[in-house]
Amino acid sequence: MGVTVLLPQVLQAHAGGAARIDILLGAPLDQAAPPLDGAAPAVTVRSVLDELARRHPGLDRRVRDEQGRLRRYVNVFVDSDECRALDGLDTAVPDGAEVRILPSVAGG
Amino acid sequence: MLDHIGGAVQARAKGVPARLPGPTAPVREPVAPVVTQSTRIHRHSGAIMTYLLVIGTRKGLFTATSDDRRRWELRGPHRLDTEDYANMAGVYAVGIDPRSRRILVGAESSHFGPSVWFSDDLGGTWHEPPHAPIAFPDDVEDSLTRVWQFAFGDEPGTVYAGVEPHALFRSTDGGQSFELVRPLWDHPHRTEWFPGAGGGAIHTVLPGRVTAAGTDPAAMTVAMSTGGVYQTRDNGATWAPASQGISAVFLPEEFPEYGQCVHKVAVGADGVFYAQNHHGVYRSPDPAAGWTSIAEGLPSDFGFNFLAHPHRPGVGYVFPVISQECHLPPGDHLQVHRTDDAGESWQPDDKGLPQEPYYGIVLRDGTCTDAAADPGFYFGTRSGDVFATTDSTEEWSLVAAHLPDVLCVRAVEV
């Protein structure tokens, strides 16, 4: 399955200047081998960010701390929903979704 | 696992040829040096720079340069990163390596977290390591909030970082990568160290010394808020509290073994330790044996800083604050008090400072000395003003005004 990650301008230098990154995760859902417990293989915000970290570790440092927690004032939207309002980093990301990283309204 | 540390070096950089600090923007071509002296360098503008003052603020990094410590040229905010978000980050720690003159900057972006940047050309250009320079290991739940302090060991390239949450890290590559000093992190007292208003951090790191009697590469003193003073004499393998006699007005026991909110510890020219506490100013030639109050004669025993004279034993400055409830200068007046007798007596030292009402206080790393032969002393306030004086001028003068809150200053003669 594929998702598109959208980056704010302030983080694009950590991704070679890219504003959007298309990534493929796992096998297409209709071809995926079902796991032993019968559940579908999950693509989550965490697994999307893990793939992003593999490609651009410097970018991941801005989005998550060294223990993998989302930084307080960084928001990650799955399509139109901020992931904290759903299941946080465990939020499922559907095929074709846009994962948008944005700095929150904060600071003074 | 890291369980060893190194010894101390003098704070003053000596005899190292220095490069020219470039401008933050725009870049101009350097001009050829016209005069060469061992302690002077030439900036792009052709002017002679003898002193560099690095100023960390709540919103970015500034530098000031001067050849007489009266007239200063200010630059900033420096461009730490090409994305420009770190340029507005809070700069809580600055260190200048006395050997290499590398400048280390610990900055924290409220959005994108903390990191360490460095400059090898006195602030002309800045670099950030590709990996996280300071990060807690995977088996630790905590993550780095910010760096509070850099200190340099005896071995070239050895740098210590005191950080929040309460931890000490060590680097052997000049500050590009650090490793947690595990025995202090695993100290059984750690669960009883808690954050003060500024956060729970190791904010004082003094390599190489645990008593006034001498230096020892295997020794180190650190201080934290809260937690108090801790010392190691075995390369960091074991750590013992050294806070007896320091009060803890916020605990049921006034003089506990540990847990105090020590705001800053400094070492005098004779090796004697001084502490500005969360209420209380103290002196000790041997912190493990206890501390003696030297607050009598001050307008307040509360404050965040102690600045020791680099050459003259018993000479130091404090910057009083009203109380733990009221973080303002006593009498709404910017105050510096100086002792020449190891705290037996104190004298106001405010010649040249604003006489009108003033409300900005001096934070725990908001003072420094350049440790020159005629030493310069510097402090910045939360009102964004930076002042300087020297032993020979004995009058404070303004370096910069109206900056963001000054969090830390470090100076060097170059």
Interface residues (C-beta under 8 A of the other chain):
Chain A: V10 L11 Q12 A13 H14 P57 G58 R61 R62 V63 D65 E66 Q67 R69 R71 Y73 V74 P103 S104 A106 G107
Chain B: D81 T82 E83 D84 Y85 S109 S110 H111 F112 G113 S115 P130 H131 A132 A135 F136 D138 V140 E141 D142 S143 L144
